[in-house]
């Protein structure tokens, strides 16, 4: 029996999302598919799988990504779903702890990739806001509230960038004294 | 040869590749060599393998057509890197032991 749960996580909350998926697995529900805010689960042994989410540089169907996913599969992980450049991996918990990154450097590069995804979205929304402010002020002053939608979007995504940057900075500090 | 410390992951990958091994084999070998302490995660290992291939410290072995898993082996320049790293580590250990001799009670 498939169970669908609608839930939403922001891109900068991917660790929270992993934690939630692992809690679901502990309850006997294994993720089998994901599309926009829609998680499909199937029954599994409680705690059978550990889930990890990774943002890839390219779309999962890109040859480089395919090669990487094949490598992950050789090490006992499997891809259960993907959404844009995000890939959902899982591994049997009985095969030991599942981590994708085991050093500070590679954790940092993953976070930097997420930042590179978010930053242009924030800047773009800020740009649209500024342009529309001028536009609306001249042509349609009564609709001057409309551009603020973009400002709100920009603020939200900048907040996400800030959260990711904080994590990057913490790792940078750590890396300055150890590997 | 640049005189820079190797990361622990790279050191154990290079050590593991005196015999051709595929990715999962490297993970298992590193864990075995370090008595379970070093657990290379697949993403980190994948990145390191690609960098080492680019640097020419390892090379991929033309494998049997039946096996899809790619195997890698250390090259001469990779061996040189490990040997000079061992010299560096020796120095660290010697100095460390010499100067901390009185610390242990």
Interface residues (C-beta under 8 A of the other chain):
Chain A: X54 X68 X70 X71 X72 X74 X75 X76 X77 X96 X97 X99 X100 X101 X102 X103 X105 X106 X109 X110 X179
Chain B: X7 X8 X9 X22 X23 X24 X27 X39 X40 X41 X42 X43 X44 X45 X46 X47 X68 X69
